[in-house]
């Protein structure tokens, strides 16, 4: 028996449960038991702790640097055929496959692809009226009828994710210096976007993560559009929620949807597993293009293989989710994956959220000071971590 750890959302567990049942049909001697952790734990919980207990672990790519240094995951290229990995690379959605590479090794396979995308209620807002620029977002916020607003999930974690998207959209995907952090002009421009829109956002924004905001958007009629949030194709499937959501490319500085923060999920194999060959075989099975396009996608999954993103049938029953956001994924921003970045992202998100709350309460925002505080925080974490 193999033990696996995924995350607590239909997108996280339904496809792996279905795939595990099919794998057992093909390999009757192998059974896989899955457990779930919260969305926050998915981003924050130490992989080395999970690797002591589980054979298969769904991970977030910023953790590969730490996991590589700790030696807690299996280098998959030592167990998988070269042509299989070449197919994975050729069919990567944006930089998803690359995001699990570190120090010459492949630490996970991209079974789920995601980035921050835009979303809207098609019964409240037409596709033709979607803003392509951030100035267009401001104009949309001003023009919505009474009782309708723009939403933007800005809890600490997601506020930082959106801030990084805005920075990458302004300064390019190499904006972040691994020695000094965020260039002040780039950071200030990103903060200005957030501060300008904040007074016009739905009141739940500062307390919401993407799932909470999508749930609200699908249940009530007071949120018509979200400019940035990690996409969930579940909400674009008929019957998943009360009202259907549709998804689109993000707004950009010049209309090009560049810099969206890359998310997604990779399947990794614990180096402590006593069944490494069987665990690797399941990971290979789960990430394969045919399974991703069929069983994985049909069971609430958000595949990491481009065959599913291009498939007309998958796009039919998700109302175009994959086709309508693929340009954003192709130009998405992959975060640094060294050991200092996950802690920096988490702690800087708290600083940013506090500044947003204070600004919403009418206090003056000092953008330069906030960027300097973030960079001092990064310097301290980097000094402690990268020794």
C-alpha positions, 0 to 999 in steps of 0.5 A, spaced: 500 500 500 502 507 498 500 513 502 499 519 498 498 526 501 494 531 496 490 538 498 483 539 500 479 541 494 475 537 489 481 539 484 486 536 489 483 529 490 477 527 485 482 526 480 487 522 484 482 518 487 479 516 480 486 515 477 488 511 483 482 506 482 484 505 475 491 504 477 489 499 481 485 495 476 491 495 472 496 493 478 491 489 482 497 488 487 498 496 489 493 500 493 493 507 494 490 511 500 490 518 500 489 524 505 488 531 504 491 537 507 488 545 507 490 549 501 494 554 506 498 547 509 499 546 501 503 552 500 506 552 507 507 545 510 514 543 510 515 537 505 520 534 509 515 532 514 510 529 509 516 525 506 517 521 512 510 519 512 507 519 505 510 515 499 506 520 494 506 528 495 503 533 491 507 539 492 508 547 490 514 548 486 517 553 490 519 548 495 523 544 490 530 548 492 529 546 500 527 539 498 533 538 494 537 540 499 534 536 504 534 530 500 527 528 501 525 527 494 526 522 489 530 525 483 525 522 477 529 522 471 533 517 475 527 512 474 523 515 468 525 514 461 528 520 457 522 520 452 517 520 457 520 526 460 521 529 453 514 529 452 512 532 459 517 538 457 514 538 450 507 539 453 508 543 459 503 548 460 507 555 461 513 553 465 510 548 469 514 542 468 520 546 468 518 549 475 519 542 478 527 542 476 532 544 480 540 542 480 539 538 474 534 534 477 526 533 476 523 533 483 516 532 481 511 531 475 506 537 473 500 534 474 496 540 475 497 547 471 495 554 474 496 561 474 493 567 476 487 569 471 481 573 471 474 571 472 467 574 471 460 572 471 457 571 464 450 573 466 453 580 469 458 582 464 459 580 457 466 577 454 466 583 450 467 588 456 472 585 459 478 589 461 485 588 457 489 593 461 489 595 468 486 602 466 480 598 463 479 595 470 479 601 474 474 604 469 470 598 469 470 598 477 467 605 476 462 603 471 459 597 474 451 598 476 450 599 484 450 593 488 455 590 483 463 590 484 470 587 482 472 582 487 480 581 488 482 575 493 487 579 498 488 575 504 495 575 506 498 569 501 494 572 495 495 579 496 503 577 496 501 573 489 497 578 486 503 583 488 508 579 485 504 578 478 503 586 478 511 586 479 512 581 473 507 585 469 511 591 470 518 589 471 519 583 467 519 576 469 526 577 471 524 583 476 526 579 482 533 580 484 536 574 488 541 578 492 537 584 493 529 583 492 524 588 489 527 594 485 523 600 488 520 603 482 517 596 480 514 595 487 511 602 488 508 601 481 505 594 483 502 597 490 499 603 486 495 599 482 492 595 488 491 602 492 488 605 487 483 599 486 482 597 493 476 603 495 472 600 489 473 592 491 468 588 494 468 588 502 470 581 503 476 582 498 481 583 504 479 577 508 478 572 502 482 567 498 480 565 491 476 559 493 472 563 498 471 569 493 469 564 487 464 561 492 461 568 494 461 570 486 457 564 484 452 564 490 451 572 490 450 577 484 454 582 487 461 580 484 461 581 477 469 580 475 476 578 479 482 581 475 487 576 479 486 570 482 488 562 481 484 559 476 479 553 478 476 550 472 471 547 477 467 553 477 466 553 469 463 547 469 455 546 469 452 544 476 459 545 480 456 552 483 449 555 483 452 560 478 457 559 472 463 563 472 468 564 466 475 565 466 479 569 461 486 572 461 489 577 466 489 585 464 496 587 463 500 594 462 499 594 455 494 589 454 498 583 454 497 578 459 504 577 462 507 576 469 501 572 472 504 568 478 505 561 476 501 556 481 499 548 479 501 542 483 506 537 482 507 529 484 513 528 488 515 521 490 518 521 497 526 518 498 523 515 504 518 510 501 519 503 501 516 502 495 519 507 490 518 503 484 511 503 485 510 510 487 514 512 481 510 508 476 503 511 479 506 518 478 508 517 471 501 514 470 498 520 473 502 525 469 501 521 462 498 525 457 492 521 455 490 520 462 490 527 463 486 529 457 481 524 459 480 521 466 484 526 470 480 532 467 473 529 467 474 528 475 474 535 477 482 536 475 486 541 472 491 538 468 498 539 467 499 536 460 497 541 454 494 535 451 488 537 455 488 544 455 488 543 447 482 538 447 475 541 444 471 536 449 475 538 455 474 546 453 466 544 451 465 542 458 469 547 462 466 552 458 473 554 455 476 555 461 483 552 458 483 555 451 481 562 454 486 562 459 492 559 455 495 565 453 496 567 461 499 561 462 504 561 457 507 568 459 506 566 467 512 568 472 515 562 475 517 564 482 525 563 485 525 556 488 531 557 493 530 556 500 529 563 502 523 564 498 517 561 501 518 564 508 519 571 504 513 570 500 509 568 507 512 573 511 512 579 506 504 577 505 503 579 512 506 586 511 503 587 505 496 585 508 497 590 514 498 596 509 492 594 505 488 594 511 490 600 514 489 604 507 482 601 507 481 604 514 484 611 511 491 611 513 496 614 508 500 609 505 508 609 504 509 605 498 517 606 498 517 604 506 513 598 505 518 596 499 524 597 503 521 593 509 520 587 504 527 587 502 530 588 509 525 582 510 528 578 504 535 580 506 534 577 513 531 571 511 536 570 505 542 571 510 539 565 515 537 560 510 542 561 504 549 559 508 
